[in-house]
Amino acid sequence: AALDRIAKVDDAVHAFLHVDVEGALATAAGVDTRRAAGEQLGPLAGVPLALKDVLTAKGQPTTCGSRILEGWYPPYDATVTARLRAADVVILGKANMDEFAMGSSTENSAYGATRNPWDLSRIPGGSSGGSSAAVAAFEAPLAIGTDTGGSIRQPAAVCGLVGVKPTYGGVSRYGLVAFSSSLDQAGPLARTVTDAALLHAAIAGHDPCDSTSVDRPVPPVVEAAVRREVRGLRIGVVRELSGDGYEPGVQARFDEAVALLAELGAEIVEVSCPHFDYALAAYYLIAPSECSSNLARFDAMRFGLRLGDDGLAGAEEVMSRTRAAGFGPEVKRRIILGTYALSSGYYDAYYGQAQKVRTLISRDFTAAFEQVDVLVSPTTPTVAFPIGAKVDDPIAMYLNDLCTIPANLAGVPAMSVPAGLSDGLPVGFQIMAPAFADERLYEVGGALE
Ligand code: GLN
């Protein structure tokens, strides 16, 4: 049914870069056979899923939405992919994304933009816009996204879905092509809080192949999603994440959700996180700095595209021709910015300062979580905007991530849950919890559902 739906609507939505028809049917048939034989099946047996094209899956191409990886078939599965297979998930294919996960609209994909199923003239969010659109268009009930500065939560918000960025270190990054290694984290996109919890539990847990993976038990997310109890919980509304720039419809849905939580027995407190105002500026130094280093591996020798190798050109020339043609404008902008910020003489002024701001933001979270159990805010200042509206204005595009970036900088878990509509378009409600207390997101998100 999922493959039929993809065949019917994906020309219009363009959520997928690659559909693995044969592989999906073979996995599904295998699950059926084992079920008939009375074998023990994985927790998500037979459930179809869209995998963001930044995670490797053996037998399928991985492009990261970039020309530079065109035609590259990874020789191994990401740990997330391996765990999906172990859970007997049916991987339908690879979902479109902003090139190397840099963007908020999926317009930066080298393979064309994805459209928002709620209104095909609007963006599905980004960078995991293929993943969010696939679920919103009923092409798949589940999807995996990655979130470096909001790329799971913002697409979830503008497509009316549940999206979760787990605690940094909670889900393995092995086989997740790195954008900004100290921020990247994979997580679930789903239609309900319980679906998201089931997927979260399937992919989380320690992995010796990722040195930043934390050796702790997986938080009890499924239990929390089922219990969904907020009585007695202290919920902090972040003062800095409201006001100018927030659409009235977004603010209204947020206020209603907070009122509902109070009605359900939560105690609502206003909390100030004064350094959140600097989060966007710090992020746009740290993320490009790490990206400039991470993307150095695309050197025309090791992966994918190789241009201008006529047997006479030197390695540097081949590298330069390949990178000039293989990377899109946003990726180049970030590499240049990051290289500048890391260069000798500027390092302390930019990168060093940004890291100090990052520490102050972490301290804001620590202080806030001494007063409250979770923090809440709108997920995005606006609903989905029209395709093309912000492509020529990087700063306007970056402002989409105002509310989501603090959680990445501090490594804490955060969720976006649907909070109703504004002018017929979905609005997201963000919940943030202390590191390794991911289950609190599901308690609160579940209560709002
Ligand atoms: N939109 C942000 C950026 O462009 C976040 C991207 C992400 O989370 N991958 O960097």
Residues whose N, C-alpha, C, O or C-beta is under 5 A from the ligand:
A	BS01	LIG	A101 M102 G103 S104 G126 S127 T146 D147 T148 G149 G150 S151 D401
